[in-house]
């Protein structure tokens, strides 16, 4: 089994991006639940994100969502983040919350609506230029509800046309990350329903077009680690949106529904090269009934724990068992690593870096929760659509 010192050294290089929207109000499809102390501005979101990074040492960047995080001066926002010890990360577009997008955005049958959606995507690249962000993440709610509603192949042509225009606008050091989702809100066809569709579009575009794997956007029983392994093999895994699901796109805390699945995914990541800069590790979650900041801290810790277990896999012994056709022996190597309690190792890692060994307890003692409830009065809380 890998030496604990080597595991800690590898974990010290792991960076997990937190999403700005996870600090705001969110809810079910029926109601958005408000909490006290929720940020009202992008800057207040960054202040909360800074607490997460301060306590975990593993969350140095924050993803923005446009227009939810629209400001007058993005360069100034990037400077504000830097002063907090953060950097601005992935820019996420939004072409699903406007009335014009009822029948789709870039796949819409009306060229006026397609142009409106494309202009927004290009605006997001302008924002990347101002913030110094590397990645543009695209998710489309486009699809149809009824057979015959639209031409399936024509919609793919429209999608390809828009993606090409955005790709050609990217700077030399910028990337396009294409996310897929097998259903919702479209119920008959979804225009980017699976990793194969996303992969095929990315292949046509070029090397800086990569696929995003959202761990909650799969049908029950899907072998997500297989998808991860194939995309890594092809050099097309651009990043993760980490969350958990019991039924569909639940956006629960990562590792809460199936921690063994998260371990299996991280096992493939480590086997595919480890923490390479080409793979972005981002949370994408909605904390509806739990306090925002502790939930995000817990998610960061869950990713760290799954990663630590994956790093502990004795890969030499695993390879020997695999080559010998030793089914039980190979499986036992994985299970030995998974069943290891890595919490003491992670506590040591935090202490080695001058951090509290228990980030959740440290947050509760910090007084930040009480401070933001007292200070953030008046104004409009951030949330879905804000």
C-alpha positions in Angstrom: 0.0 0.0 0.0 1.2 3.5 -0.8 3.1 5.2 2.0 1.0 7.8 4.0 3.7 10.4 3.4 3.3 10.0 -0.4 -0.5 10.2 0.0 -0.3 13.4 2.0 2.1 14.9 -0.6 -0.3 14.1 -3.4 -3.3 15.4 -1.5 -1.5 18.7 -0.8 -1.7 19.4 -4.5 -5.4 18.8 -4.9 -7.6 21.9 -5.7 -11.4 21.8 -5.6 -13.3 24.7 -7.1 -16.5 25.8 -5.3 -19.4 27.3 -7.1 -20.6 30.8 -6.3 -24.3 29.7 -6.6 -23.9 27.1 -3.8 -23.5 29.9 -1.3 -26.9 31.4 -2.3 -30.5 30.4 -1.7 -31.7 27.3 -3.6 -34.5 24.8 -3.3 -36.6 22.1 -4.9 -38.5 22.5 -8.1 -41.4 23.8 -6.0 -39.8 26.3 -3.7 -36.6 28.2 -3.0 -35.8 28.2 0.7 -34.2 31.3 2.2 -31.6 31.2 4.9 -30.3 33.9 7.1 -26.8 35.3 6.3 -26.9 34.3 2.6 -24.7 36.5 0.4 -26.4 39.4 -1.5 -23.6 40.1 -3.9 -20.8 38.3 -5.8 -18.3 39.8 -3.3 -20.1 38.4 -0.3 -20.1 35.0 -2.1 -16.4 35.2 -2.4 -16.0 36.1 1.3 -17.8 32.9 2.2 -15.7 30.9 -0.3 -12.6 32.4 1.4 -13.7 30.8 4.7 -14.0 27.4 3.0 -10.5 27.7 1.6 -9.1 29.0 4.8 -10.4 26.0 6.8 -9.8 23.3 4.2 -6.7 24.6 2.4 -8.1 22.8 -0.7 -10.6 25.3 -2.4 -8.6 28.1 -3.9 -10.9 29.0 -6.8 -14.6 30.0 -7.3 -16.7 29.4 -10.4 -19.0 32.2 -11.5 -22.4 32.0 -13.1 -23.5 34.7 -15.6 -25.8 36.6 -15.2 -26.2 35.6 -11.6 -22.7 37.0 -10.8 -22.8 39.9 -13.2 -20.8 43.0 -12.0 -19.7 46.2 -13.7 -16.0 45.5 -13.3 -14.9 41.9 -13.6 -11.2 42.8 -13.3 -11.9 44.5 -10.0 -13.8 41.4 -8.8 -10.8 39.2 -9.7 -8.6 41.6 -7.6 -11.0 41.3 -4.7 -10.8 37.5 -4.9 -7.0 37.6 -5.0 -7.0 39.8 -1.9 -9.0 37.1 -0.2 -6.6 34.4 -1.2 -8.8 33.1 -4.0 -8.9 33.2 -7.8 -11.9 33.3 -10.2 -12.3 30.0 -12.0 -14.7 28.6 -14.5 -17.2 30.9 -16.1 -20.7 29.3 -16.4 -23.2 30.5 -19.0 -26.9 30.6 -18.6 -29.1 30.1 -21.6 -32.0 28.5 -19.8 -33.8 31.1 -17.7 -35.1 33.5 -20.3 -38.7 33.2 -21.7 -37.1 33.2 -25.2 -35.5 29.9 -24.4 -38.8 28.0 -24.0 -38.0 25.9 -27.2 -34.3 26.0 -26.7 -31.4 28.4 -27.0 -28.6 27.7 -29.5 -30.8 24.8 -30.9 -34.0 27.0 -31.1 -35.8 26.9 -34.5 -35.8 30.8 -34.5 -32.5 32.3 -35.7 -33.2 35.4 -33.6 -33.2 33.4 -30.4 -30.1 31.4 -31.5 -28.3 34.7 -32.0 -29.3 36.0 -28.6 -28.0 32.8 -27.0 -24.8 32.9 -28.9 -24.2 36.6 -28.0 -24.5 35.6 -24.3 -21.9 32.8 -24.8 -19.5 35.2 -26.4 -20.1 37.7 -23.6 -19.0 35.0 -21.2 -15.7 34.7 -23.1 -15.2 38.5 -22.8 -15.7 38.0 -19.0 -13.1 35.2 -19.1 -10.7 37.7 -20.6 -11.3 40.2 -17.8 -11.1 37.6 -14.9 -8.2 35.6 -16.3 -10.4 32.5 -16.2 -9.3 29.5 -18.2 -12.5 27.5 -18.7 -16.0 28.3 -20.1 -18.5 25.7 -19.1 -21.6 25.2 -21.3 -24.7 23.4 -20.3 -27.8 23.5 -22.5 -31.4 22.8 -21.4 -32.2 22.5 -25.1 -34.4 19.6 -26.3 -38.0 18.7 -27.2 -41.0 17.3 -25.4 -42.9 15.6 -28.2 -42.1 13.5 -31.3 -42.1 15.7 -34.4 -41.7 18.9 -32.4 -38.5 19.7 -34.2 -35.9 18.2 -36.5 -33.4 16.2 -34.4 -30.6 16.4 -36.9 -31.2 20.1 -37.6 -30.9 20.8 -33.9 -27.5 19.1 -33.8 -26.4 21.2 -36.8 -27.5 24.4 -34.9 -25.6 23.3 -31.8 -22.5 22.6 -33.8 -22.7 26.0 -35.5 -22.9 27.8 -32.1 -20.2 25.7 -30.5 -17.9 26.4 -33.4 -18.4 30.2 -33.1 -17.6 30.1 -29.4 -14.6 27.9 -29.9 -13.1 30.2 -32.5 -13.6 33.1 -30.1 -11.6 31.5 -27.3 -8.1 32.7 -26.5 -5.1 30.4 -27.0 -5.0 29.5 -23.3 -8.8 29.1 -22.8 -11.0 26.0 -23.0 -14.6 25.1 -23.7 -16.1 22.5 -21.3 -19.2 20.9 -22.6 -21.6 19.3 -20.0 -24.2 16.7 -20.8 -27.5 15.7 -19.0 -29.6 12.8 -20.0 -33.0 14.5 -19.4 -34.7 17.5 -17.9 -36.2 19.9 -18.8 -36.7 18.2 -22.2 -38.4 14.9 -21.9 -38.5 13.4 -25.5 -35.1 14.5 -26.8 -32.2 16.3 -25.1 -29.7 17.9 -27.4 -26.7 17.0 -25.3 -28.0 13.9 -23.5 -24.8 11.8 -22.9 -21.0 11.8 -22.9 -20.9 10.4 -26.4 -22.8 13.3 -27.9 -20.6 15.8 -26.0 -17.5 13.9 -27.0 -18.4 13.9 -30.7 -18.9 17.6 -30.7 -15.6 18.2 -28.9 -13.7 16.0 -31.3 -14.9 18.1 -34.2 -14.0 21.3 -32.5 -10.4 20.7 -31.4 -8.3 19.8 -28.4 -9.4 22.8 -26.3 -13.0 21.4 -26.3 -13.4 19.0 -23.4 -16.2 17.0 -21.7 -17.5 17.7 -18.2 -18.8 14.8 -16.2 -21.4 15.8 -13.7 -21.7 12.9 -11.3 -25.4 13.5 -10.8 -26.4 13.6 -14.4 -26.6 9.9 -15.2 -29.3 7.3 -15.3 -29.4 4.9 -12.3 -26.8 2.1 -12.7 -24.6 4.1 -15.1 -20.9 3.1 -14.7 -19.6 6.7 -14.4 -16.0 5.5 -13.7 -16.0 3.8 -17.1 -16.9 7.1 -18.8 -14.1 8.8 -16.8 -11.6 6.2 -17.8 -12.5 6.5 -21.5 -12.4 10.3 -21.5 -9.1 10.3 -19.7 -7.7 7.8 -22.2 -8.8 10.1 -25.1 -7.5 13.2 -23.4 -10.9 14.7 -23.3 -11.9 14.8 -19.7 -12.1 18.6 -19.0 -13.5 18.4 -15.5 -16.0 17.3 -13.0 -19.1 18.7 -11.4 -19.2 16.8 -8.2 -22.5 16.1 -6.5 -24.7 13.1 -5.5 -28.0 11.8 -6.6 -30.5 9.2 -5.4 -33.0 9.6 -8.2 -32.0 12.1 -10.9 -30.3 15.5 -10.8 -30.5 15.9 -7.0 -27.4 18.0 -6.5 -26.7 16.6 -3.1 -23.4 16.8 -1.3 -20.8 14.8 -3.2 -20.2 11.4 -1.7 -23.4 11.5 0.4 -25.4 9.0 -1.7 -22.7 6.6 -2.9 -19.3 7.2 -1.4 -18.0 3.9 -3.0 -18.8 5.3 -6.4 -16.9 8.5 -5.7 -13.9 6.3 -4.6 -14.1 4.3 -7.8 -14.2 7.5 -9.9 -11.1 8.9 -8.1 -9.4 5.5 -8.5 -9.7 6.0 -12.3 -8.5 9.6 -12.0 -5.4 8.6 -10.1 -4.8 5.8 -12.5 -5.2 8.1 -15.4 -2.5 10.6 -14.3 -3.7 12.0 -11.0 -4.2 15.7 -10.5 -3.3 17.0 -13.9 -4.2 20.6 -14.7 -6.3 19.5 -17.6 -8.9 18.1 -15.2 -10.9 20.7 -13.2 -12.4 19.5 -9.9 -15.5 21.5 -9.2 -18.5 21.2 -6.9 -22.0 21.8 -8.4 -24.5 21.5 -5.6 -27.7 23.0 -4.2 -27.8 23.1 -0.4 -31.5 23.5 0.2 -32.1 22.3 3.8 -28.5 22.3 5.2 -26.4 25.4 6.1 -24.5 26.5 3.0 -20.9 26.9 4.2 -20.6 23.8 6.4 -22.2 21.7 3.5 -19.6 23.0 1.1 -16.8 22.2 3.6 -18.2 18.7 4.1 -18.2 18.2 0.3 -14.6 19.3 0.0 -13.7 16.8 2.8 -15.7 14.0 1.1 -13.7 14.5 -2.1 -10.5 14.5 -0.1 -11.4 11.3 1.7 -12.3 9.5 -1.5 -9.1 10.7 -3.1 -7.0 9.6 -0.1 -8.5 6.1 -0.3 -7.8 6.0 -4.1 -4.2 7.0 -3.5 -3.8 4.2 -1.0 -4.6 1.5 -3.6 -1.6 -0.8 -3.9 -1.4 -0.5 -7.7 1.5 -2.9 -8.0 -0.4 -5.6 -6.2 -3.5 -4.8 -8.1 -1.7 -5.1 -11.4 -0.2 -8.5 -10.4 -3.6 -9.8 -9.5 -5.2 -8.5 -12.7 -2.5 -10.0 -14.9 -2.9 -13.3 -13.1 -6.7 -13.3 -13.5 -7.1 -13.3 -9.8 -10.6 -11.8 -9.6 -11.0 -12.0 -5.8 -7.4 -10.8 -5.2 -7.8 -7.8 -7.4 -11.1 -6.8 -5.8 -9.6 -7.2 -2.4 -6.9 -4.7 -3.2 -9.5 -2.1 -4.0 -11.6 -3.0 -1.0 -8.7 -2.8 1.4 -8.0 0.8 0.3 -11.7 1.7 0.4 -12.2 0.3 3.9 -9.2 2.3 5.3 -10.1 5.1 7.7 -8.3 8.0 6.1 -9.6 10.7 8.5 -6.6 10.6 10.8 -4.3 10.9 7.8 -6.2 14.0 6.5 -6.2 15.5 10.0 -2.4 15.1 10.0 -2.2 16.7 6.6 -4.2 19.7 7.8 -2.1 20.1 11.0 1.1 19.9 8.8 -0.3 22.8 6.8 -1.1 24.8 9.9 -4.9 24.2 9.7 -7.3 22.9 12.2 -7.7 19.1 11.9 -11.5 19.4 12.0 -12.7 22.1 9.5 -16.3 21.8 10.4 -15.6 22.3 14.1 -13.3 25.1 13.3 -16.0 26.8 11.3 -18.5 26.5 14.1 -16.0 28.1 16.5 -15.0 30.9 14.1 -18.2 33.0 14.6 -18.5 33.5 10.9 -22.0 32.1 10.8 -23.2 34.5 13.5 -21.4 37.4 11.9 -23.0 37.1 8.5 -26.4 36.7 10.0 -25.9 39.9 11.9 -24.2 41.9 9.0 -26.2 40.8 6.0 -29.4 42.5 6.6 -31.4 44.3 3.9 -30.8 44.0 0.2 -31.7 41.0 -1.9 -30.3 37.6 -1.1 -28.5 35.8 -3.9 -30.3 32.7 -5.2 -31.7 31.1 -8.3 -32.0 33.8 -10.9 -29.9 36.3 -8.9 
